[in-house]
Amino acid sequence: MKRPRTLKARALQLLAQREQSRVELRRKLLAHGLASGGADPGAGLGDDPEVRAASAATQVEDVLAWLEAHGFLSAERFAESRVNARAERFGNLRIRQELARHEIALTPEAAQTLVDSEFERARAVRARKYSAAPGSPAEGARQSRFLLARGFSADVVRKVVREAARREPHPGVERETEDA
């Protein structure tokens, strides 16, 4: 019979796939430890579910501490990885909210970089989704709602939609030529 994987082996496997936050790794390891009948197969924990859960939680915390001490688990790397993966499609609010769910805060430098690039990122997201400028207030509101749902700030959304209305021709409307 195949021996169940240890918590440490499972944690390293998960971290090899992608960066994980301590919160999500704890959740996954607890589920793994409880599903396998206890994290350490020879621990002699008995059948009491509360004792098994407490023992699994202690073992998971020990594994997490070991991973952090040896540099396998890093909140900074996780935040950087998540920002790089999300910045192209989402605004600052959405990225901060996702990191908060993982109990991680952005470094001041990363936060400033996101703030500085938010307008350009919002402009690019709007351009990928909508090929034409908003031709009516209803269309402008629709584009604004889309960007707001992606986590861009209201000020940035307002600027992006206004700029698009000024710079791009409306569908069915020809631009004036400078020949006249």
N, C-alpha and C positions, 0 to 999 in steps of 0.2 A: 504494500500500500504506500502511496505517495505521502511523504511527510509534509504537513502544512508549512508554508513559508513563515518565517519569523516576521515580527513587526518591522524590524530594521531592514530586512530584505524587501519587504513590501514598500516601505517608505523610500528606499533608494530607487526602486523600480519606478515609482510615481514621479520622483524628482528627475529621473533620467528622461521621462517623457516631456516634461515642461516644468517651469518654475511653479512652485506651489506656495501659498501663504501658510503660515502656521495654523490658522483657523481651519482652512479647508483640509490640510494634511491631518490635523487632529481628528476632524470629523471622519475622514476616510479610514484612518487607522483604527479608530474606535469601532467603526462598523466591521472592519476586517477582524479585529480582535474578538469582538462579541460573536461574530458569525462562526469563527473557527473554534468556539467553545472555550475561549480564554486565550490570551496572547501567548503564553508560554505553555506548550502542550504538556509538560510534566509537572505543572505547578500544584496539582492536587487541590483544586479550588472547590471541589464538591459541586453540588447541584444548585446551590443558592444563587439566584440571578443577581442579587444585590452585591454579594461578595465578588462574583465574577466581574461585574461591571466596575466596581471600585478597583479591583486588581488590574483590569484592562486599562482603566484611566491612568493609574499610576505608572504602568509600564509604557503607555503611550507618551506621557509627559517625560519619562526618562529617555525615550528614543528621540523625542523632539529636542530635548536639551543636548543630547549627544550630537545630533545633526547640526544644530546651531554652533556648537563648540568646534566642530570639525569643518565648518564652512559649507556644508551641503545645503543648509536652509538659511536664506537671507531675505529679510524684509525689503532691503534696498534693491536687491536684484529682482525680486518679484514686482515691486513697484515700477522699476524701469522697464521690465518686460511687458507689463500690462499697459503702461503708457505707450510704449512703442507699437503694441498691437492694436490699440484703440484710437490713438490720436488722429489717424487718417480719416476715421469715420464718425467720431463722436466729439462732443464739446467738453469743456472743462467740468461742467456740472456733472455730467454722466460719468466721467472718469473718476472724479473725486468720490462720487456716490458708490461706485463699484469698489474702489479701494477702501472706503469706510466699512463696507460689508465684510471686508477681510481684516478689518482693524489695523489698517496701514495708512499713514499720512504721507503726502508728497514732501520731498525735500523742498526747501525754499527755492533752490535753483531750478528744479523740475517744474515747480508751480509757476515760476516766472516765465520759463520757456513756453509753457502751455498758454499762458495769458498773452504773450507776445505773438504767438502764431495762430491764435483762435480766429481772427478775422480771415486770414488766408485759408485756413482749413475749412471754415464755414462756406467761404466762397467756392472752394473746390467741391465740397459736398453738394451744394446747391446746383452747380454747373453739371455735375454727373447725373443728378436726378432729373433736372428740368433743362431742356434744351432751349426753351424760349423764356423771355422775360415775362414777368407778370403783366398781363394785358388789362387786368381789371382788379379792383380792390379785392374781390373774392379770390382771385388767383394769387394775389399777393399774400392774403391771409392763409391760403393753403400752403404756400411755400414757407411762410413764417412758422406755421404749426409743425411742419415737417422738421425744420431746423431746431425748433424748440424741443421737440420730442427727442432729438438726437443729443440734447444736452448743451446746446450753445446758449450763451447768455442773451437776454432780450435786447440789449443794446447792440450787440454784434449782429444779431438776426435782422434788426431794423436797418442797420447800415448796409448789410449785404443785399437785402431785398430792394432797398432804395437805389443802391448802385446798379443793380441788375436792371431795374426799370429805366434808369437814365442811359446806360451804356448799350444795352441790347435792343434791337428793333422788336416791336411788338408783332405778334403773328398777324399777317394780313395788312400791316401798315408799312408803307414804303418810307424810307428815310428821305429827308429833304437833301437835295444835292446842293453843292456850293456854286453851281454854275449860274444861278439866277442873280 
